[in-house]
């Protein structure tokens, strides 16, 4: 009996260990060894802004933030250091590890002065109207949604970073699900995902992309595009969205998600990827009720 109990205890420990390992170490789908130059160290070493070389078949050379799996690996690293690191990509996340200096140093130019923030739209301002196409090539204008609360975000379908555009798509799908299950959901709401990759993201491309995230199963969520890149640029820049194409046609960009009330006025602007679906649901409900957005 003691032998049986001991064996059962070992099995339990092994199963628990495997389970914890699965939680802490998601399955790595892609892995790259990359060289780059540190532009900036942020968030006490948890985030590194790196000007990196091309990752063949995945991402062009660009400057972007990376999450460090173990922040202690950032110790002793500073702007201008050339490093080599491993970039790992799982289904829902990505990170870097095995950081080492190559011994080379570059001079990093000071960041340009930030644009005048006073010119950006803010809560209480009216969001500009637009003339875009949905995933069925049907024309869409913001004024079409007067009386409905609108949540709008920006993506491009070739975005390779799980925490960026794919996360915005997953989040909008979850927001739609939560709203459908909530008895206090506004009668009229709309989720709009706008692509800024005007040259590639046609309505047909967006329709196929949305299908991967269940967008085709809902009437409350549309994917919008335009062959007029300047129009999308103007819309995005009005709330601080910035994007630029690398020499491999992959964009480096930040994120913006905006909530509008029934009059088309902004009630909330999320400026990164850290918001959760439940938070956006709360903002949509608050905008419908005419309440002040959460701080």
PyMOL commands that set and color helices and strands:
alter all, ss='L'
color gray80, all
select helices_A, chain A and resi 2-24+43-45+71-74+117-119+142-145+162-181+203-211+215-217+229-237+277-289
alter helices_A, ss='H'
color red, helices_A
select strands_A, chain A and resi 30-42+47-52+62-67+81-89+94-105+131-133+139-141+149-155+189-195+221-224+243-245+251-253+257-260+266-270
alter strands_A, ss='S'
color yellow, strands_A
deselect
rebuild
show_as cartoon
